[in-house]
C-alpha cells in the first residue's frame, strides 16, 4: 500500500541576519494510512516544524513532501491540533468547531450537522453556545480536537496536544483519542515528550534527535488495542522504548 | 508629516476653505479623530496573536482578505473600539471648539451668552454639552460591550 505521508530527504532551514539555521535535515519518513505515529524527541529538534511542513504551512527548503490524502470537496486533507487549544475567543464553541467548514463548498446545514457530530465525538454535545473562556483547559482541547475532526481530514497532526493539561485530564483525553482513532481510522502524527503517552497511543514511535533534527530511530509498538495503560505489557514496552531512545545515535 | 498638527490648529484653514458652516466643523472633527483611530487600529492589528493567524492558515484560509476577516479584525476589535471611544471624546471637543469659533451651534450660543455676561445661561449650555457627551459615550460603551460580549 502506498504511504499517505511521504517525506523524502526533507530539509528546512531559515536565514536570519545572514546566519543560516538548519531545523531539519535529510528527513525521510513514510507513514501508511491509518497508522498512529508518535514523534518524540527533546525540545527544539524541529518536531513542531515537521508538522508544519506536513501541514503545508511551511514550504521545505530541500526534499519533497507528498501527501496522498483524498482531495474530495467535502473535506480538508490535513488538520492540526495545537498544544494551546488556540480557539478563537470571540466565537462560541459551535462556531469554533465549524471554523474549517467556512469554505464555500460547505453548505450551512451540512456545517451544523458536522459540528454537532464532531462535538458528540469529543463528548461536548451540550456546549455549543459557550465561549472558550467559559471552558476548562481539557474542554478547550476537546473543542480544538472537534474543530480538526469536523473537516474530516485523512491526516490528523497533533502538536503536544495534551502537554499543558493536568494528569487526570490528560489520561482521559488520551483514552478518548485512542477511541476516536479506532473509530475513524485516521492517520495520526502525534508529537509528544512523554514516552508513556507514546506507548499507550501509538503504533509506531519515531524519535528525532540533534540539531538539525534527524530521524534517529523508529520503534513499532505491537500491543493489542484497546490498550490498558496499567498492563505489564505496556509498562514493559515503555521500558524497552526508554532503552532504545537512550541508545539512539546522538540522543 | 501632518500628524503633529493639533486638530484645532486647522480651524483658520477650515473657515477659509469651507466658510463658517457645518462642513468646516466636520473637517475639523475628521482631522481630530483620524489619527487617534488610525494609530489605535494600527497598534491593535500589529498586536494580533500570530498563533491565531496560523490557525486560519491551517484551516485553509490563506488569502490576506480571508485572514483579515476571519481573524485579524475580530482579534483587533477591542483595541480598535477603545481607539474609537477616545476619538469620540476628541470629536466632541472639536465640535464645541469649532462652534466657539463661529460655526452655528451650542458653543456659538454659549459664547453669545458669555458676551452678554449671562453666566447662568453659560452654565446651562455647559451642562447640556456635558449631558449630550455623556449620552453619546454611554451609547458607545453599550455598543462596545455588546460587540465584545465574548470577553470575560
Interface residues (C-beta under 8 A of the other chain):
Chain A: X55 X57 X76 X79 X80 X82 X84 X86 X88 X89 X90 X91 X92 X99 X100 X102 X103 X131 X133 X147 X151
Chain B: X51 X52 X54 X55 X57 X58 X59 X60 X61 X70 X71 X74 X75 X77 X148 X150 X151 X152
